[in-house]
Amino acid sequence: MRVIVEKTPEAASQRAARYVASLVREKPICVLGLATGGTPLKLYGELIRMHQEEGLDFSRTTSFNLDEYVGLPPTHEQSYRYFMQHNLFDKINIDVRNTHVPDGRALDFDKYCEHYEQMIVDNGGIDLQILGIGTDGHIAFNEPGSSLGSRTRLKTLAPETVKDNARFFGGEKLVPRLAVTMGVGTILESKKCALLAFGENKAEAIALAVEGPVTAQVTASALQMHREVHVFLDEGSAAHLARREYYDEVEKAHQMLETGKLSWTDD
């Protein structure tokens, strides 16, 4: 993992956006894996700005979202299709036919989940998967105890997730208890991953995911086994990292290579 710590969520989101944009420019036909929730909003805002002001072109890009609540129509304000349309798709030049969000109203979920997996394969796999992390260390809706080899499937939300999402629905009783989600195994097949986390309430989860044991109880820890993960953090979410100084040294070395300054004492 390359752990990148910026002072603020805004600065970290801008770094993450540049990482995404570099892929889109290098490979216009890339496949992006997208996430919802508050964490990627500033990232999406920066990508929108890059499209509008710098000509970042998404016209040949394909996207697959991680998950969707069961039972919500795409027009529901808390559905993830609505979220993506409102916060990204409607503001860039991506072809809506190339945007894929799991169907939370599928009649046969087993068959549908197999179909979703096959669509990813048919498009050449996900080039870059954007991820957030839950306060209990989950990625997508792969709650604690999920198989680290799991595939796209139905998943029951854990009480902590219901509690965390209650603010969006106006109370815990209104939060759907089931979701369609990519599995951990599906996520690990992405060519690259970008994990974002902001705020001290995510610090423990990040420490467990980055430095703790690989365990199904913290599904984000499975990213330790992935070949290329960038972790974008602010100071708050990095607060519990035991090896923070080393990550800063690694980042300094990367920046030296990227700028051509090969002397460790260069200002």
DRENDO-1510 file (C-alpha; in Angstrom, 1 decimal, always signed):
<recs>
REC; n; res; u; v; w
REC; 1; MET; +0.0; +0.0; +0.0 .
REC; 2; ARG; +1.1; +3.6; -0.7 .
REC; 3; VAL; -0.3; +5.6; +2.2 .
REC; 4; ILE; -0.7; +9.3; +1.3 .
REC; 5; VAL; -1.6; +11.7; +4.1 .
REC; 6; GLU; -2.7; +15.2; +3.4 .
REC; 7; LYS; -3.6; +17.9; +5.9 .
REC; 8; THR; -7.3; +18.1; +4.9 .
REC; 9; PRO; -10.0; +16.0; +3.2 .
REC; 10; GLU; -10.0; +18.6; +0.4 .
REC; 11; ALA; -6.3; +18.2; -0.3 .
REC; 12; ALA; -6.5; +14.4; -0.1 .
REC; 13; SER; -9.5; +14.3; -2.5 .
REC; 14; GLN; -7.6; +16.5; -4.9 .
REC; 15; ARG; -4.7; +14.0; -4.8 .
REC; 16; ALA; -7.1; +11.1; -5.4 .
REC; 17; ALA; -8.7; +13.0; -8.3 .
REC; 18; ARG; -5.4; +13.5; -10.0 .
REC; 19; TYR; -4.7; +9.8; -9.6 .
REC; 20; VAL; -8.0; +8.9; -11.3 .
REC; 21; ALA; -7.6; +11.6; -14.0 .
REC; 22; SER; -4.1; +10.3; -14.9 .
REC; 23; LEU; -5.7; +6.9; -15.7 .
REC; 24; VAL; -8.5; +8.4; -17.7 .
REC; 25; ARG; -6.1; +10.4; -19.8 .
REC; 26; GLU; -3.7; +7.5; -20.2 .
REC; 27; LYS; -6.5; +5.0; -21.0 .
REC; 28; PRO; -9.7; +6.7; -22.2 .
REC; 29; ILE; -11.5; +3.4; -22.5 .
REC; 30; CYS; -10.8; +2.6; -18.8 .
REC; 31; VAL; -13.2; +0.9; -16.5 .
REC; 32; LEU; -13.7; +2.7; -13.2 .
REC; 33; GLY; -15.2; +1.1; -10.0 .
REC; 34; LEU; -17.1; +3.8; -8.1 .
REC; 35; ALA; -18.3; +4.2; -4.5 .
REC; 36; THR; -21.0; +6.3; -2.9 .
REC; 37; GLY; -21.4; +8.0; +0.4 .
REC; 38; GLY; -19.9; +11.2; +1.8 .
REC; 39; THR; -16.3; +10.2; +1.5 .
REC; 40; PRO; -15.9; +10.4; -2.4 .
REC; 41; LEU; -18.0; +13.5; -2.8 .
REC; 42; LYS; -15.0; +15.9; -2.9 .
REC; 43; LEU; -13.2; +13.6; -5.3 .
REC; 44; TYR; -16.2; +13.6; -7.6 .
REC; 45; GLY; -16.4; +17.3; -7.3 .
REC; 46; GLU; -12.8; +17.7; -8.4 .
REC; 47; LEU; -13.3; +15.3; -11.4 .
REC; 48; ILE; -16.2; +17.4; -12.4 .
REC; 49; ARG; -14.1; +20.6; -12.2 .
REC; 50; MET; -11.4; +18.8; -14.3 .
REC; 51; HIS; -13.9; +17.9; -16.9 .
REC; 52; GLN; -15.4; +21.4; -17.1 .
REC; 53; GLU; -12.2; +23.4; -16.8 .
REC; 54; GLU; -9.5; +21.1; -18.2 .
REC; 55; GLY; -11.4; +19.0; -20.7 .
REC; 56; LEU; -11.0; +15.7; -18.8 .
REC; 57; ASP; -12.9; +13.4; -21.2 .
REC; 58; PHE; -15.1; +10.5; -19.9 .
REC; 59; SER; -16.9; +9.8; -23.1 .
REC; 60; ARG; -15.3; +6.4; -23.6 .
REC; 61; THR; -15.1; +5.5; -19.9 .
REC; 62; THR; -17.2; +2.7; -18.4 .
REC; 63; SER; -18.1; +2.5; -14.7 .
REC; 64; PHE; -19.4; -0.1; -12.2 .
REC; 65; ASN; -20.7; +0.8; -8.8 .
REC; 66; LEU; -20.0; -1.3; -5.7 .
REC; 67; ASP; -23.4; -1.7; -4.3 .
REC; 68; GLU; -27.1; -0.7; -4.1 .
REC; 69; TYR; -29.9; -1.0; -1.5 .
REC; 70; VAL; -32.5; -3.7; -2.1 .
REC; 71; GLY; -35.9; -2.3; -2.7 .
REC; 72; LEU; -35.1; +1.2; -3.7 .
REC; 73; PRO; -36.0; +2.4; -7.2 .
REC; 74; PRO; -33.4; +4.4; -9.1 .
REC; 75; THR; -35.4; +7.6; -8.6 .
REC; 76; HIS; -35.4; +7.3; -4.8 .
REC; 77; GLU; -33.2; +10.0; -3.3 .
REC; 78; GLN; -31.2; +7.5; -1.2 .
REC; 79; SER; -30.6; +5.0; -4.0 .
REC; 80; TYR; -27.1; +4.8; -5.2 .
REC; 81; ARG; -28.1; +5.3; -8.9 .
REC; 82; TYR; -29.7; +8.6; -7.9 .
REC; 83; PHE; -26.6; +9.5; -5.9 .
REC; 84; MET; -24.3; +8.8; -8.9 .
REC; 85; GLN; -26.4; +10.7; -11.4 .
REC; 86; HIS; -26.8; +13.7; -9.1 .
REC; 87; ASN; -23.2; +13.9; -7.9 .
REC; 88; LEU; -21.2; +12.8; -11.0 .
REC; 89; PHE; -22.8; +11.3; -14.1 .
REC; 90; ASP; -25.0; +14.3; -15.0 .
REC; 91; LYS; -22.1; +16.7; -14.7 .
REC; 92; ILE; -19.5; +14.9; -16.9 .
REC; 93; ASN; -19.7; +13.6; -20.4 .
REC; 94; ILE; -19.9; +9.9; -19.6 .
REC; 95; ASP; -22.4; +7.8; -21.6 .
REC; 96; VAL; -25.1; +6.8; -19.2 .
REC; 97; ARG; -25.3; +3.5; -21.1 .
REC; 98; ASN; -21.8; +2.7; -19.9 .
REC; 99; THR; -22.6; +3.4; -16.2 .
REC; 100; HIS; -23.6; +0.4; -14.2 .
REC; 101; VAL; -25.2; +0.4; -10.7 .
REC; 102; PRO; -26.5; -2.9; -9.2 .
REC; 103; ASP; -30.3; -3.4; -9.5 .
REC; 104; GLY; -31.8; -3.4; -6.0 .
REC; 105; ARG; -35.1; -4.6; -7.4 .
REC; 106; ALA; -33.9; -7.7; -9.4 .
REC; 107; LEU; -36.4; -10.5; -9.4 .
REC; 108; ASP; -33.8; -13.3; -9.2 .
REC; 109; PHE; -30.8; -11.9; -7.3 .
REC; 110; ASP; -28.6; -15.0; -7.7 .
REC; 111; LYS; -28.9; -14.8; -11.5 .
REC; 112; TYR; -28.6; -11.0; -11.5 .
REC; 113; CYS; -25.4; -11.0; -9.4 .
REC; 114; GLU; -23.8; -13.6; -11.7 .
REC; 115; HIS; -24.8; -11.2; -14.6 .
REC; 116; TYR; -23.2; -8.2; -12.9 .
REC; 117; GLU; -20.0; -10.2; -12.4 .
REC; 118; GLN; -20.0; -11.2; -16.1 .
REC; 119; MET; -20.5; -7.7; -17.2 .
REC; 120; ILE; -17.4; -6.6; -15.4 .
REC; 121; VAL; -15.5; -9.5; -17.0 .
REC; 122; ASP; -16.9; -8.7; -20.5 .
REC; 123; ASN; -15.6; -5.1; -20.1 .
REC; 124; GLY; -12.1; -6.3; -19.4 .
REC; 125; GLY; -12.2; -6.0; -15.6 .
REC; 126; ILE; -12.0; -2.9; -13.4 .
REC; 127; ASP; -8.9; -0.8; -13.9 .
REC; 128; LEU; -9.3; +1.3; -10.8 .
REC; 129; GLN; -11.7; +0.7; -7.9 .
REC; 130; ILE; -12.5; +3.7; -5.6 .
REC; 131; LEU; -13.4; +2.6; -2.1 .
REC; 132; GLY; -14.5; +4.1; +1.2 .
REC; 133; ILE; -14.4; +2.4; +4.5 .
REC; 134; GLY; -16.9; +1.9; +7.3 .
REC; 135; THR; -16.2; +2.6; +10.9 .
REC; 136; ASP; -16.1; -1.1; +11.5 .
REC; 137; GLY; -13.6; -1.6; +8.6 .
REC; 138; HIS; -15.9; -2.8; +5.9 .
REC; 139; ILE; -15.6; -2.1; +2.2 .
REC; 140; ALA; -18.6; -1.9; +0.0 .
REC; 141; PHE; -21.3; -3.7; +2.0 .
REC; 142; ASN; -18.9; -6.6; +2.9 .
REC; 143; GLU; -19.7; -6.5; +6.6 .
REC; 144; PRO; -17.5; -8.0; +9.3 .
REC; 145; GLY; -17.4; -11.8; +8.8 .
REC; 146; SER; -17.8; -11.6; +5.1 .
REC; 147; SER; -15.7; -14.1; +3.1 .
REC; 148; LEU; -12.6; -12.6; +1.7 .
REC; 149; GLY; -13.2; -14.5; -1.5 .
REC; 150; SER; -16.8; -13.4; -1.8 .
REC; 151; ARG; -18.5; -12.4; -5.1 .
REC; 152; THR; -21.3; -10.0; -5.9 .
REC; 153; ARG; -24.3; -11.1; -3.8 .
REC; 154; LEU; -27.0; -10.1; -1.4 .
REC; 155; LYS; -25.8; -9.0; +2.0 .
REC; 156; THR; -27.6; -8.1; +5.3 .
REC; 157; LEU; -26.4; -4.8; +6.7 .
REC; 158; ALA; -24.7; -4.9; +10.2 .
REC; 159; PRO; -26.2; -2.9; +13.0 .
REC; 160; GLU; -23.3; -0.4; +12.9 .
REC; 161; THR; -23.9; +0.2; +9.2 .
REC; 162; VAL; -27.6; +0.8; +9.8 .
REC; 163; LYS; -26.7; +3.2; +12.5 .
REC; 164; ASP; -24.2; +5.0; +10.4 .
REC; 165; ASN; -26.6; +5.4; +7.5 .
REC; 166; ALA; -29.7; +6.3; +9.5 .
REC; 167; ARG; -29.0; +10.0; +9.1 .
REC; 168; PHE; -29.6; +9.7; +5.4 .
REC; 169; PHE; -33.0; +8.1; +5.8 .
REC; 170; GLY; -34.4; +10.0; +8.8 .
REC; 171; GLY; -34.0; +7.1; +11.3 .
REC; 172; GLU; -32.7; +3.6; +11.7 .
REC; 173; LYS; -36.2; +2.1; +11.1 .
REC; 174; LEU; -36.2; +3.5; +7.5 .
REC; 175; VAL; -32.8; +2.1; +6.5 .
REC; 176; PRO; -33.0; -0.9; +4.1 .
REC; 177; ARG; -31.5; -4.1; +5.7 .
REC; 178; LEU; -30.4; -5.7; +2.5 .
REC; 179; ALA; -28.1; -4.6; -0.3 .
REC; 180; VAL; -26.5; -6.0; -3.4 .
REC; 181; THR; -22.8; -5.6; -3.2 .
REC; 182; MET; -19.6; -6.6; -5.0 .
REC; 183; GLY; -17.7; -9.1; -2.9 .
REC; 184; VAL; -14.2; -8.8; -1.5 .
REC; 185; GLY; -13.0; -11.2; -4.0 .
REC; 186; THR; -14.5; -9.1; -6.8 .
REC; 187; ILE; -12.8; -6.0; -5.5 .
REC; 188; LEU; -9.4; -7.7; -5.2 .
REC; 189; GLU; -9.6; -8.5; -8.9 .
REC; 190; SER; -9.4; -4.8; -9.8 .
REC; 191; LYS; -6.1; -3.8; -11.3 .
REC; 192; LYS; -5.7; -0.9; -8.9 .
REC; 193; CYS; -7.6; +0.3; -5.8 .
REC; 194; ALA; -7.9; +3.8; -4.2 .
REC; 195; LEU; -9.1; +3.8; -0.6 .
REC; 196; LEU; -10.2; +7.1; +0.8 .
REC; 197; ALA; -11.0; +7.9; +4.5 .
REC; 198; PHE; -11.4; +11.2; +6.3 .
REC; 199; GLY; -11.9; +12.2; +10.0 .
REC; 200; GLU; -10.9; +10.8; +13.3 .
REC; 201; ASN; -14.0; +8.5; +13.4 .
REC; 202; LYS; -12.3; +6.5; +10.6 .
REC; 203; ALA; -8.8; +6.4; +12.3 .
REC; 204; GLU; -9.3; +3.0; +14.1 .
REC; 205; ALA; -10.7; +1.4; +11.0 .
REC; 206; ILE; -7.8; +2.6; +8.8 .
REC; 207; ALA; -5.2; +1.5; +11.3 .
REC; 208; LEU; -6.7; -2.0; +11.3 .
REC; 209; ALA; -7.1; -2.1; +7.6 .
REC; 210; VAL; -3.5; -0.9; +6.8 .
REC; 211; GLU; -1.5; -2.3; +9.7 .
REC; 212; GLY; -3.7; -5.0; +11.4 .
REC; 213; PRO; -4.0; -8.7; +10.6 .
REC; 214; VAL; -5.8; -9.7; +7.4 .
REC; 215; THR; -9.2; -10.8; +8.8 .
REC; 216; ALA; -12.7; -11.2; +7.6 .
REC; 217; GLN; -13.7; -9.2; +10.7 .
REC; 218; VAL; -12.2; -6.1; +8.9 .
REC; 219; THR; -12.8; -6.7; +5.3 .
REC; 220; ALA; -10.8; -3.7; +4.2 .
REC; 221; SER; -7.7; -5.5; +5.6 .
REC; 222; ALA; -7.9; -7.8; +2.5 .
REC; 223; LEU; -6.5; -4.9; +0.5 .
REC; 224; GLN; -3.1; -5.7; +2.1 .
REC; 225; MET; -3.0; -8.7; -0.3 .
REC; 226; HIS; -3.7; -6.5; -3.4 .
REC; 227; ARG; -0.8; -5.6; -5.7 .
REC; 228; GLU; -1.5; -1.9; -6.0 .
REC; 229; VAL; -3.5; +0.2; -3.5 .
REC; 230; HIS; -3.3; +3.9; -2.9 .
REC; 231; VAL; -4.7; +5.1; +0.4 .
REC; 232; PHE; -5.7; +8.8; +0.6 .
REC; 233; LEU; -6.1; +10.1; +4.1 .
REC; 234; ASP; -6.4; +13.4; +6.0 .
REC; 235; GLU; -4.6; +13.9; +9.3 .
REC; 236; GLY; -7.6; +12.8; +11.4 .
REC; 237; SER; -8.0; +9.4; +9.7 .
REC; 238; ALA; -4.3; +8.8; +9.9 .
REC; 239; ALA; -4.1; +9.5; +13.6 .
REC; 240; HIS; -3.8; +5.9; +14.8 .
REC; 241; LEU; -1.2; +4.7; +12.2 .
REC; 242; ALA; +1.8; +3.3; +14.1 .
REC; 243; ARG; +4.1; +3.6; +11.1 .
REC; 244; ARG; +3.1; +7.1; +10.0 .
REC; 245; GLU; +6.7; +8.4; +9.8 .
REC; 246; TYR; +7.6; +5.7; +7.5 .
REC; 247; TYR; +4.7; +6.4; +5.2 .
REC; 248; ASP; +5.8; +10.0; +5.0 .
REC; 249; GLU; +9.3; +8.9; +4.1 .
REC; 250; VAL; +7.9; +6.6; +1.4 .
REC; 251; GLU; +5.8; +9.5; +0.0 .
REC; 252; LYS; +8.9; +11.8; +0.0 .
REC; 253; ALA; +10.8; +9.2; -2.0 .
REC; 254; HIS; +8.0; +8.8; -4.5 .
REC; 255; GLN; +7.9; +12.6; -5.0 .
REC; 256; MET; +11.6; +12.7; -5.5 .
REC; 257; LEU; +11.4; +10.2; -8.2 .
REC; 258; GLU; +8.5; +12.0; -9.9 .
REC; 259; THR; +10.2; +15.4; -9.8 .
REC; 260; GLY; +13.7; +14.1; -10.6 .
REC; 261; LYS; +15.2; +15.3; -7.4 .
REC; 262; LEU; +17.3; +12.3; -6.3 .
REC; 263; SER; +19.1; +13.8; -3.4 .
REC; 264; TRP; +17.5; +13.1; +0.0 .
REC; 265; THR; +18.7; +16.5; +1.3 .
REC; 266; ASP; +17.1; +18.5; -1.5 .
REC; 267; ASP; +14.6; +21.1; -0.4 .
</recs>
